[in-house]
Amino acid sequence: MRSLPLLLGWLLVALLALAGPVQAQPADAGDRPANATLADLLEDEQTRQQLIDQLRGMAETPAAEPPPEEATPSLPRQLAEITSRVASDIGGQLGSALDVLRNMASGDLDTDFDMAAFTNATINLGLVILATLVLFVGFRRLAKPLFAGISQWSLTGDGLTRVLRLVICVALAAVVDVLIVAFAYLGGNLIATFAIGETGELSTRASLFLNAFLVIELLKAAVRMLFASRYEGLRLLPITSEEASYWNRWIARLIGLVGYGLMVVVPLVNFYISAALGQTVGTLIMVGAYLYAVIVVLKNRLRLRNAINDKARRSTMAASRISLQLFARTWHLFALAYFTMVLVVTLTRPVDALPFVLFATLRTIAAVVVGLLLSSFLTQTIGRRIRLSDDLRRKLPLLEPRLNSYVPNALRAIRTVILVLVIMLVLNAWGAFDLAAWYASEAGSTLIGKLVSVGVILAFAIGVWLALASLIEHKLNPETGTGEPDARAKTLLTLFRNALAIALVTITTMIVLAEIGINIGPLIAGAGVLGLAIGFGAQKLVQDIITGIFIQVENAMNTGDVVTVGGITGTAERLSIRSVGIRDVNGTYHIVPFSSVDTVSNYMREFGYHVGEYGIAYRESIDGAIIALREAFDELAASEEHRMNILAPLEVAGVTALADSSVNIRVRIKTTPGNQWAVGRAYNRLVKLHFDAQGIEIPFPHTTLYFGVGKEGEAPPANLRLMQQDFDIDGRPGGQPRSGEQSRAGEEDPRSKPNPKFKGDFDDED
């Protein structure tokens, strides 16, 4: 962007160089007599026949053999010849100019130079220039509020994107600028015709200036479209105000100097002094413009390199980043080579080669500027973050981030297409590539057709994916009117979305490959053979998938269910087409492939039961225990925490077993699925509290020594002998009091009492 002003300024200079000689060429006085003589010869029948016979005779006479042509000179030789010719031409022009100046100083100038007429003409021309410039400046000041209003709307207007408003405002400002130049031009013509010099006649000098004024100010208006330094909203190029002011000021000076010099000064010097001096003045002007361009390039070399490197670091594409880094190092060499080429062409071949270079440069600048504007327009139109409505975002919460993830990639692809198109247009402008012929050829039309087809296929596939994924998301969203979907619907829809993504990617890839000319028949056959080989080599995988499909179709389990699968009980956290992930009560995560699943036990279907067995001692009343169990259930059913989870009254199955030390009573509580364990824990707590309150013993394992009973009902004595001295828990011999303690008289030591767990009498002696 910074190098564009240099290219533009040199292009304008070259345009003025081409326009100057065309405007300054005088008519050849000898053309009319020669044409008249030829017409007279052709009108006379006798002379016409003699001319025809003479021409036929010349055609029948064998022509002399031309000298052998030399081989095509090498590039260094061609450069040397061009350099020598340019140097000789410039040297000859300087010599002729010095001779003219020497003759003027000595008074020996061949032309009749009337000083009074020259002074009068200069005064009249100065008055025309002053009047035209005053009109132009006045019109510009009158239009200043209009420019400011247009710029303000471009910056802060609503309803259109920033780039579109900018283009519209720049076009309006350009129309106003052109009208100002046209009005000033017409005013200058009227003043020069009726107020200055001879009334009713427009002098050649005034016509030269006014024509130059029109061309130069129109070029300046074009420059102001790109570098509007005072109005930020009317500046096409994205540069700062300081840079815009710098380039606008220097390009305007260059255009004015070169334009008025070539289109006014040189013709006047040719007319009043000498054509040789005028040609020399024109050459000096072009050399000065070339030196100015070289100085500007070298002055801005490092600054422009840093700016391009910053742009490269911000680039998201690797190819663009590398290209910009290489261009940052070599841009000044390209600029110097281009300016040198234009100077040489201007001096050597201004008639045929210079117009080609000028128009190629103009088309290059136009292609680059249009490409930049189009890229900026796309960035501000679709490159911004997409914001959906609140209602749509509530129904489809994943649609907005999904769109915002696709847009940058699409924008990157469009920018790549724009870059390729700009490169092709630039190459076509310089004759290195014939874009029209390539497009008309079979290869070009086929490639364009394939690219368009691939783009349409990809866009259609993305649209299908967005539509179906949004539909699935709509079904999974509990806020879309259908309520919270069940676990089976969540699992199946999630699996369908994954299968849809795989199918779309596969089908789209195959269609794109077929569209670009790749035969997908061998690919499909190879995929079939590979699938067969995988089927034989991975039977477990196939069994996993088939079993998983049937498990999902039969709704055996869903995510969030508590199941027992493969001997593992826990919550199913992840369910795929091949395996299930289970988190057990200890927090361990298990992945169970479906091929190892024979039975699926699901605890989350419709309802659940808490089944409890409670043992009581043999001496307790069974009916009293059942009453206590019902009272505990009634208290549980009345609690705020658990009553909504109980679906039916308590079911008492009765006595289920007469165990070794207890009588077992079974009860069952019907609950909502998944809450049977919480209800059971709460019920167990209440049963313990009610049994304790009513003195119902819950037996625990213990041992009773029974020594038998005689027929008289008396137990025989249990004779025990102490084989070794026992110690109590304090480490003292049994029966000894602790230090500082004595048994009070008349009190019996509790440790001397017989153990109630032992039946029988103890002999004191033993």
C-alpha positions in Angstrom: 0.0 0.0 0.0 2.9 2.3 0.7 4.6 1.6 -2.6 1.4 2.3 -4.6 1.9 6.1 -4.4 5.3 5.8 -6.0 3.9 3.7 -8.9 0.9 6.1 -9.3 3.1 9.2 -9.3 5.4 7.8 -11.9 2.5 6.7 -14.0 1.0 10.2 -14.0 4.4 11.6 -15.0 4.6 9.2 -17.9 1.0 10.1 -19.0 1.9 13.7 -19.0 5.1 12.9 -21.0 3.0 11.2 -23.6 0.4 14.0 -23.7 3.0 16.8 -24.0 4.5 15.9 -27.3 1.1 15.0 -28.8 -0.2 18.4 -27.9 2.9 20.2 -29.0 3.3 18.7 -32.5 2.7 21.3 -35.2 1.0 20.5 -38.5 3.2 19.6 -41.4 2.9 22.3 -44.1 4.0 20.1 -46.9 1.3 17.4 -46.4 -1.4 19.2 -48.5 0.7 19.9 -51.7 2.0 16.3 -51.8 -1.5 14.9 -51.5 -2.8 17.2 -54.1 0.0 16.2 -56.6 -0.9 12.5 -56.0 -4.5 13.1 -56.6 -3.8 14.9 -59.9 -1.7 11.9 -61.0 -4.4 9.4 -60.3 -7.1 11.5 -62.0 -5.2 11.6 -65.3 -5.7 8.2 -67.1 -2.4 8.4 -69.0 -0.3 9.2 -66.0 -2.1 6.6 -63.9 -1.4 3.9 -66.5 2.3 4.9 -66.7 2.5 4.7 -62.9 0.9 1.2 -62.9 3.4 0.0 -65.6 6.3 1.3 -63.7 5.2 -0.4 -60.5 4.8 -3.7 -62.4 8.2 -3.4 -63.9 9.7 -2.9 -60.5 7.9 -5.9 -59.2 9.2 -8.2 -62.0 12.8 -7.0 -61.6 14.6 -9.5 -59.3 15.5 -7.8 -56.1 19.1 -7.8 -54.9 19.9 -10.3 -52.2 19.8 -8.7 -48.8 22.9 -8.9 -46.8 23.0 -11.8 -44.3 21.2 -11.0 -41.1 23.2 -11.0 -38.0 22.3 -13.4 -35.2 20.0 -12.0 -32.6 22.2 -9.9 -30.3 22.5 -10.9 -26.7 20.8 -9.2 -23.8 23.9 -7.4 -22.6 24.6 -6.1 -26.1 21.0 -4.9 -26.5 21.3 -3.1 -23.1 24.6 -1.6 -24.2 23.1 -0.3 -27.5 20.1 1.2 -25.7 22.4 2.9 -23.2 24.6 4.2 -25.9 21.7 5.5 -27.9 20.1 7.2 -24.9 23.4 8.8 -23.9 24.1 10.0 -27.4 20.5 11.4 -27.8 20.8 13.3 -24.5 24.3 14.5 -25.4 23.0 15.8 -28.7 20.1 17.5 -27.1 22.3 19.2 -24.5 24.7 20.3 -27.3 21.9 21.8 -29.3 20.5 23.5 -26.3 23.9 25.0 -25.5 24.2 26.3 -29.0 20.8 27.9 -28.8 21.6 29.6 -25.5 24.9 30.7 -26.9 23.3 32.2 -30.0 20.7 33.9 -27.8 23.4 35.5 -25.7 25.3 36.7 -28.7 22.1 37.8 -30.6 22.7 35.5 -33.5 19.4 33.5 -33.1 17.9 32.5 -36.4 14.3 33.0 -35.4 12.7 36.4 -35.1 12.3 37.0 -31.4 9.9 39.9 -30.6 10.5 40.9 -27.0 7.4 43.2 -26.9 5.2 40.5 -28.2 6.7 38.0 -25.8 6.1 40.3 -22.8 2.5 41.0 -23.8 1.8 37.3 -24.3 3.4 36.5 -21.0 1.2 39.1 -19.2 -1.9 37.8 -20.9 -1.1 34.2 -20.1 -0.4 35.2 -16.4 -3.8 36.8 -16.2 -5.5 33.7 -17.6 -3.6 31.5 -15.1 -4.5 33.8 -12.2 -8.2 34.0 -13.1 -8.5 30.2 -13.6 -6.7 29.4 -10.3 -8.9 32.0 -8.4 -12.0 30.4 -9.8 -10.8 26.9 -8.9 -9.8 27.8 -5.3 -13.2 29.7 -4.9 -15.2 26.7 -6.1 -13.2 24.4 -3.8 -13.9 26.6 -0.7 -17.6 26.7 -1.6 -17.7 22.9 -1.8 -15.7 22.3 1.4 -18.9 21.9 3.6 -20.2 19.4 1.1 -17.0 17.4 1.3 -17.1 17.5 5.1 -20.7 16.2 5.2 -20.0 13.4 2.8 -17.0 12.4 4.8 -18.9 12.4 8.0 -21.6 10.2 6.6 -19.0 7.8 5.3 -17.5 7.5 8.8 -20.7 7.4 11.0 -23.6 6.5 8.6 -25.9 3.6 9.2 -27.6 1.1 7.0 -24.6 0.1 4.8 -21.2 -1.5 5.5 -18.2 0.7 6.0 -16.6 -0.2 2.6 -19.8 0.3 0.7 -20.4 3.7 2.2 -16.7 4.6 1.5 -17.0 3.7 -2.2 -20.3 5.6 -2.6 -18.9 8.7 -0.8 -15.7 8.7 -2.8 -17.7 8.4 -6.0 -19.9 11.4 -5.0 -16.8 13.4 -3.9 -15.1 12.6 -7.3 -18.2 13.8 -9.2 -18.1 17.1 -7.2 -14.4 17.4 -7.8 -14.7 16.9 -11.5 -17.5 19.5 -11.7 -15.3 22.0 -9.9 -12.5 21.4 -12.3 -14.9 21.7 -15.3 -16.4 24.9 -14.0 -13.0 26.5 -13.4 -12.0 25.4 -16.9 -15.0 26.9 -18.5 -14.6 30.1 -16.5 -10.9 30.3 -17.6 -12.0 29.9 -21.3 -14.6 32.6 -21.0 -12.2 35.0 -19.3 -9.4 34.2 -21.9 -11.8 34.7 -24.8 -13.8 37.8 -23.8 -11.7 39.6 -21.2 -8.1 39.2 -22.0 -6.4 39.8 -25.3 -8.4 40.1 -28.5 -12.1 39.8 -27.7 -13.8 36.7 -29.2 -10.5 34.8 -29.8 -8.8 32.2 -27.6 -5.1 32.5 -28.0 -2.9 29.4 -28.5 -1.0 30.1 -25.3 -4.2 30.3 -23.2 -5.5 27.1 -24.9 -2.3 25.3 -24.0 -2.6 26.3 -20.3 -6.3 25.6 -20.0 -5.9 22.2 -21.6 -3.0 21.4 -19.3 -5.0 22.7 -16.3 -7.9 20.4 -17.2 -5.7 17.3 -17.5 -3.6 18.0 -14.5 -6.4 18.8 -12.1 -8.4 15.8 -13.2 -5.3 13.7 -12.4 -5.0 15.4 -9.0 -8.7 14.6 -8.4 -7.9 11.0 -9.1 -5.1 11.2 -6.6 -7.3 12.8 -4.0 -9.6 9.8 -4.3 -6.8 7.6 -3.0 -5.0 10.1 -0.7 -7.7 12.4 0.7 -5.6 14.0 3.5 -8.2 16.3 4.9 -11.2 14.0 4.8 -10.7 10.6 6.3 -14.1 9.3 5.1 -13.1 10.0 1.5 -9.8 8.1 1.5 -9.8 4.8 -0.4 -6.4 3.6 0.8 -6.2 2.4 4.5 -3.4 4.7 5.5 -3.0 7.4 8.2 -3.7 11.1 7.6 0.0 11.9 7.9 1.0 9.4 5.2 -1.9 10.5 3.0 -0.9 14.2 3.3 2.8 13.3 2.5 2.0 11.3 -0.6 -0.8 13.7 -1.8 1.5 16.7 -1.4 4.5 15.3 -3.3 2.5 13.7 -6.1 0.6 16.9 -6.6 3.8 18.8 -6.9 5.3 16.3 -9.2 2.2 16.3 -11.5 2.1 20.1 -11.5 5.8 20.5 -12.3 5.9 17.8 -15.0 2.5 18.5 -16.4 2.8 22.3 -16.8 6.4 21.9 -17.9 5.7 19.4 -20.7 2.3 20.8 -21.8 2.9 24.5 -21.4 6.6 25.5 -21.1 8.0 23.1 -23.7 5.5 24.1 -26.5 6.1 27.8 -25.7 9.8 27.3 -25.9 9.4 25.5 -29.2 7.3 28.3 -30.6 9.2 31.4 -29.3 12.8 30.2 -29.1 13.8 26.8 -30.6 12.5 23.3 -30.9 15.9 21.9 -29.9 15.8 23.9 -26.6 12.3 22.7 -26.0 13.2 19.1 -26.5 16.1 19.5 -24.1 13.8 21.1 -21.5 11.4 18.2 -21.8 14.3 15.7 -21.3 15.5 17.5 -18.3 12.1 17.5 -16.8 11.8 13.7 -17.2 15.3 13.1 -15.8 14.4 15.3 -12.8 11.2 13.3 -12.3 13.2 10.1 -12.4 15.7 11.4 -9.9 12.8 12.4 -7.6 11.3 8.9 -7.8 14.7 7.3 -7.0 15.2 9.6 -4.0 11.7 8.8 -2.7 12.2 5.1 -3.1 15.5 5.1 -1.2 14.2 7.4 1.5 11.2 5.2 2.2 13.0 1.8 1.8 13.4 0.9 5.4 10.0 2.3 6.5 8.2 0.4 3.8 10.1 -2.8 4.6 9.1 -2.6 8.2 5.5 -2.0 7.3 5.4 -5.0 4.9 7.0 -7.2 7.6 4.3 -6.1 10.1 1.7 -7.1 7.6 3.4 -10.4 7.0 3.4 -11.2 10.8 -0.3 -10.5 10.9 -1.1 -12.7 8.0 -2.9 -16.0 8.7 -1.8 -17.7 5.5 1.7 -19.2 5.3 2.1 -18.5 1.5 1.1 -14.8 2.0 3.4 -14.4 4.9 6.4 -15.8 3.0 5.6 -13.8 -0.1 5.3 -10.5 1.8 8.6 -11.2 3.6 10.4 -11.7 0.3 8.7 -8.6 -1.2 9.8 -6.5 1.8 13.4 -7.2 1.1 13.3 -6.6 -2.7 10.5 -4.0 -3.3 12.9 -1.1 -3.8 14.7 -3.1 -6.5 11.5 -3.7 -8.5 10.6 0.0 -8.1 13.9 1.3 -9.3 13.9 -1.2 -12.3 10.3 0.0 -13.2 11.2 3.7 -13.0 14.3 3.2 -15.1 12.4 1.2 -17.7 9.8 4.0 -18.0 12.5 6.7 -18.4 14.3 4.7 -21.1 11.1 4.0 -23.0 10.0 7.6 -22.7 13.3 8.8 -24.2 13.8 6.2 -26.9 10.3 5.0 -28.0 7.7 7.4 -26.8 5.3 6.6 -29.6 4.8 2.8 -29.5 6.3 1.4 -26.3 5.4 4.1 -23.8 1.6 3.8 -24.3 1.8 0.1 -23.7 3.8 0.6 -20.4 1.4 3.3 -19.3 -1.8 1.4 -19.9 -0.3 -1.8 -18.4 0.6 0.2 -15.3 -2.8 1.7 -15.1 -4.5 -1.7 -15.4 -2.2 -3.1 -12.7 -3.0 -0.3 -10.3 -6.7 -0.7 -11.0 -6.6 -4.5 -10.5 -4.8 -4.1 -7.2 -7.0 -1.4 -5.8 -10.2 -3.2 -6.8 -8.9 -6.4 -5.2 -8.1 -4.6 -2.0 -11.5 -2.9 -1.9 -13.3 -6.2 -2.6 -11.3 -8.0 0.1 -12.1 -5.2 2.6 -15.7 -5.3 1.6 -15.9 -9.0 2.2 -14.1 -8.7 5.5 -16.5 -6.0 6.8 -19.6 -7.8 5.4 -19.1 -11.4 6.4 -15.8 -11.3 8.3 -17.4 -9.8 11.4 -18.7 -12.1 14.1 -22.2 -13.3 13.2 -24.9 -12.4 15.8 -28.1 -14.3 15.7 -31.4 -13.2 17.3 -31.9 -14.0 20.9 -34.8 -16.4 20.1 -32.8 -18.3 17.5 -29.8 -18.4 19.8 -32.0 -19.8 22.6 -33.4 -22.5 20.3 -30.1 -23.3 18.6 -27.2 -22.4 21.0 -24.5 -24.1 18.9 -25.5 -22.5 15.5 -23.8 -19.2 16.1 -20.4 -20.5 17.1 -20.6 -23.1 14.3 -21.2 -20.3 11.7 -18.4 -18.2 13.2 -16.0 -21.1 12.9 -16.9 -21.6 9.2 -16.8 -18.0 8.0 -13.1 -17.3 8.5 -12.2 -20.4 6.4 -14.6 -19.4 3.7 -13.2 -15.8 3.8 -9.7 -17.2 3.5 -10.7 -19.2 0.4 -12.4 -16.2 -1.2 -9.3 -14.1 -0.6 -7.1 -16.7 -2.2 -9.4 -16.6 -5.3 -9.2 -12.8 -5.4 -5.4 -12.9 -5.1 -5.1 -15.4 -8.0 -7.5 -13.4 -10.1 -5.5 -10.2 -9.5 -2.2 -11.9 -10.4 -3.8 -13.2 -13.6 -5.1 -9.7 -14.5 -1.7 -8.1 -13.8 0.1 -10.7 -16.0 -2.5 -10.2 -18.7 -2.0 -6.4 -18.5 1.8 -6.8 -19.2 1.3 -9.4 -22.0 2.8 -12.3 -20.0 -0.5 -14.2 -19.9 -3.5 -14.0 -22.3 -6.5 -14.3 -19.9 -9.2 -14.1 -22.6 -7.6 -16.8 -24.8 -7.0 -19.1 -21.8 -10.6 -18.8 -20.7 -11.8 -19.5 -24.2 -9.6 -22.6 -24.4 -10.8 -26.0 -23.4 -8.3 -26.2 -20.5 -9.3 -22.9 -19.0 -13.1 -23.4 -19.3 -12.8 -26.9 -17.9 -10.7 -25.7 -14.9 -13.1 -22.9 -14.2 -16.1 -25.2 -14.5 -14.5 -27.7 -12.1 -13.7 -25.0 -9.6 -17.2 -23.7 -9.7 -18.6 -27.2 -9.3 -16.4 -28.0 -6.4 -17.4 -24.7 -4.7 -21.1 -25.5 -5.2 -20.7 -29.0 -3.8 -18.8 -27.9 -0.7 -21.3 -25.1 -0.1 -24.2 -27.6 -0.5 -22.6 -30.1 1.9 -22.0 -27.4 4.5 -25.6 -26.2 4.2 -26.9 -29.8 4.6 -24.7 -30.3 7.7 -25.8 -27.0 9.2 -29.5 -27.8 8.6 -29.4 -31.4 9.9 -27.1 -30.5 12.8 -29.4 -27.6 13.8 -32.4 -29.9 13.6 -30.8 -32.4 15.9 -29.7 -29.6 18.2 -33.3 -28.4 18.1 -34.6 -31.8 19.2 -32.0 -32.0 22.0 -32.7 -28.6 23.4 -35.2 -28.7 26.3 -36.4 -25.1 25.6 -37.8 -25.8 22.1 -41.3 -26.7 23.2 -41.0 -30.5 23.2 -39.5 -30.5 26.7 -36.4 -32.4 28.0 -35.6 -35.3 25.8 -35.2 -38.7 27.4 -31.8 -40.4 27.7 -32.6 -42.7 24.7 -33.3 -39.8 22.4 -30.2 -38.0 23.5 -28.1 -41.1 22.9 -29.6 -41.9 19.5 -29.5 -38.3 18.2 -25.9 -37.9 19.3 -25.0 -41.1 17.5 -26.9 -40.0 14.4 -25.1 -36.7 14.3 -21.7 -38.4 14.5 -22.8 -40.9 11.8 -24.1 -38.0 9.6 -20.8 -36.2 9.9 -18.8 -39.2 8.8 -21.2 -40.0 5.9 -21.2 -36.3 4.7 -17.4 -36.1 4.7 -17.1 -39.4 2.9 -19.7 -38.7 0.2 -18.5 -35.1 -0.3 -14.9 -36.3 -0.7 -15.8 -38.9 -3.2 -17.9 -36.4 -5.3 -15.2 -33.8 -5.2 -12.6 -36.3 -6.4 -14.9 -37.4 -9.2 -15.6 -33.8 -10.2 -11.9 -32.9 -10.5 -11.3 -35.9 -12.7 -10.0 -38.6 -10.4 -11.5 -42.0 -11.0 -13.0 -43.1 -7.8 -13.9 -46.6 -9.0 -10.6 -48.1 -7.8 -10.9 -46.2 -4.6 -14.3 -47.7 -3.9 -13.1 -51.1 -4.8 -10.1 -50.7 -2.7 -12.2 -49.5 0.2 -14.4 -52.6 -0.2 -11.4 -54.9 -0.1 -10.0 -53.1 2.8 -13.3 -53.3 4.6 -13.5 -57.0 4.0 -9.9 -57.5 5.3 -10.7 -55.4 8.3 -13.9 -57.4 8.8 -11.9 -60.7 9.0 -9.1 -59.3 11.0 -11.2 -57.3 13.5 -14.2 -59.6 14.2 -14.4 -58.2 17.7 -14.7 -54.7 16.3 -17.5 -55.9 14.0 -19.2 -57.7 16.9 -18.9 -54.5 19.0 -20.6 -52.4 16.4 -23.4 -54.9 15.6 -24.1 -55.5 19.3 -24.0 -51.8 20.0 -26.6 -51.2 17.2 -29.0 -53.7 18.6 -28.5 -52.4 22.2 -29.4 -48.9 21.0 -32.3 -50.0 18.9 -33.8 -52.1 21.8 -33.1 -49.1 24.2 -31.2 -51.4 26.6 -29.4 -48.5 28.2 -28.8 -44.8 27.8 -26.4 -42.2 29.2 -27.1 -41.5 32.8 -28.6 -45.0 33.5 -27.3 -47.1 36.4 -26.5 -50.5 34.8 -24.6 -53.7 35.3 -22.7 -54.6 32.2 -20.0 -57.2 32.0 -20.0 -57.6 35.7 -19.5 -53.9 36.4 -22.1 -51.8 38.0 -22.2 -48.0 37.7 -23.5 -45.0 35.8 -23.3 -45.1 32.0 -21.5 -41.8 31.2 -20.6 -42.3 27.5 -22.3 -44.5 25.0 -21.0 -45.0 21.5 -21.6 -47.5 18.7 -18.8 -49.7 20.0 -18.5 -49.4 23.8 -20.0 -48.0 26.9 -18.2 -46.0 29.6 -19.2 -46.8 33.2 -18.3 -44.9 36.3 -18.7 -47.1 39.4 -19.4 -46.1 43.0 -15.7 -45.7 43.7 -15.2 -43.3 40.9 -13.4 -45.7 38.6 -14.1 -45.2 34.9 -14.6 -48.5 33.0 -14.8 -48.9 29.2 -16.7 -52.0 28.4 -16.8 -53.1 24.7 -20.2 -54.5 23.6 -18.7 -57.7 22.4 -18.1 -58.7 26.1 -21.7 -57.9 27.1 -24.0 -60.9 27.5 -26.5 -59.3 29.8 -27.5 -55.7 30.4 -29.1 -55.0 33.8 -30.7 -51.6 33.9 -31.9 -50.1 37.2 -33.5 -47.0 35.6 -36.6 -48.3 33.9 -40.0 -47.0 35.0 -39.5 -47.8 38.8 -37.3 -49.4 41.3 -37.6 -51.4 44.5 -35.8 -51.2 47.8 -35.8 -54.7 49.1 -34.8 -55.0 52.8 -34.5 -58.0 55.2 -34.5 -57.2 58.9 -33.6 -59.8 61.5 -35.0 -59.8 65.1 -34.2 -62.0 68.0 -36.1 -65.2 68.6 -37.6 -63.9 71.8 -39.1 -60.9 70.0 -42.7 -60.7 68.7 -42.9 -60.9 64.9 -46.1 -58.9 64.8 -44.6 -56.2 66.9 -41.6 -56.0 64.6 -43.9 -55.7 61.6 -45.8 -52.9 63.3 -42.5 -51.1 64.0 -41.5 -51.5 60.3 -44.8 -50.0 59.1 -44.4 -47.1 61.5 -40.9 -46.5 60.2 -42.3 -46.5 56.6 -45.1 -44.1 57.6 -42.5 -41.6 58.9 -40.5 -42.0 55.8 -43.5 -41.4 53.5 -44.3 -38.2 55.5 -40.9 -36.7 55.1 -40.4 -33.8 52.6 -37.3 -35.3 51.1 -38.5 -38.7 50.2 -42.2 -38.8 49.9 -42.2 -37.7 46.2 -39.9 -40.7 45.4 -42.3 -43.3 46.9 -44.8 -44.8 44.5 -46.7 -47.4 46.6 -47.4 -48.4 50.2 -45.0 -50.7 52.0 -45.1 -54.3 50.9 -44.4 -56.8 53.8 -43.5 -60.2 52.4 -43.3 -61.7 55.9 -40.8 -64.1 57.5 -38.4 -65.3 54.9 -36.0 -67.3 57.0 -35.4 -68.6 60.5 -31.7 -68.1 60.6 -29.2 -69.3 63.2 -29.6 -66.3 65.4 -32.4 -64.2 63.9 -35.8 -64.3 62.4 -35.7 -62.4 59.0 -38.6 -60.3 57.8 -38.6 -59.0 54.2 -40.2 -55.7 53.1 -40.3 -53.9 49.7 -40.7 -50.2 48.9 -41.6 -49.1 45.3 -39.7 -45.9 44.3 -39.0 -43.8 41.2 -36.1 -45.2 39.1 -32.7 -44.3 40.5 -33.9 -43.4 44.0 -34.3 -46.8 45.5 -30.8 -46.6 47.1 -31.5 -43.2 48.8 -34.9 -44.3 50.0 -33.4 -47.6 51.3 -30.7 -45.8 53.3 -33.3 -43.4 54.9 -35.6 -46.3 55.7 -32.8 -48.4 57.3 -32.1 -45.4 59.6 -35.7 -45.2 60.7 -36.0 -48.9 61.3 -33.1 -48.8 63.7 -34.6 -45.9 65.6 -38.0 -47.5 65.9 -36.6 -50.9 67.0 -34.5 -49.2 69.7 -37.5 -47.2 70.9 -39.6 -50.4 71.3 -36.8 -52.5 72.7 -36.8 -54.9 69.8 -33.4 -56.6 69.7 -31.6 -56.8 66.4 -29.4 -59.9 67.0 -25.8 -60.0 66.1 -23.5 -63.1 65.8 -22.4 -64.4 69.3 -21.6 -67.8 71.0 -23.3 -69.4 74.1 -21.7 -72.2 76.1 -24.3 -74.7 77.4 -23.2 -77.4 79.8 -26.6 -79.2 79.8 -29.3 -79.6 82.4 -30.1 -82.6 84.5 -33.5 -84.3 84.8 -34.1 -82.5 88.0 -33.6 -79.2 86.1 -30.3 -78.4 87.8 -27.2 -77.6 85.9 -24.1 -79.5 86.9 -21.2 -77.5 88.3 -18.7 -76.1 85.7 -15.3 -76.9 87.2 -12.7 -74.4 85.7 -9.0 -74.5 86.4 -6.8 -71.4 85.8 -3.8 -72.7 83.9 -1.9 -69.4 83.9 -2.2 -66.0 85.5 -4.3 -63.7 83.4 -3.8 -60.0 83.0 -6.3 -57.3 82.7 -6.2 -54.5 80.2 -3.8 -52.5 82.4 -1.2 -55.2 82.4 -1.6 -56.1 86.1 -2.3 -59.6 87.4 -6.0 -60.3 87.5 -7.7 -59.4 90.8 -5.1 -56.8 92.0 -6.4 -53.4 92.6 -4.8 -50.4 90.9 -2.3 -48.5 93.0 -4.0 -46.2 95.5 -7.2 -48.3 95.4 -8.4 -50.8 98.1 -11.6 -52.8 98.2 -13.9 -51.5 100.8 -14.9 -53.9 103.6 -18.2 -55.6 103.0 -18.1 -54.9 99.3 -17.8 -57.7 96.8 -15.4 -57.3 93.9 -17.4 -57.2 90.7 -14.7 -59.2 88.9 -15.4 -62.1 91.3 -19.0 -62.5 90.0 -19.6 -65.3 87.6 -19.9 -64.4 83.9 -23.6 -64.3 83.0 -22.7 -65.8 79.6 -21.6 -69.0 81.3 -24.2 -71.3 82.7 -23.4 -73.5 85.8 -21.9 -73.1 89.3 -18.2 -72.4 90.0 -16.4 -74.2 92.8 -14.4 -71.6 94.9 -11.7 -74.1 95.6 -11.2 -74.8 91.9 
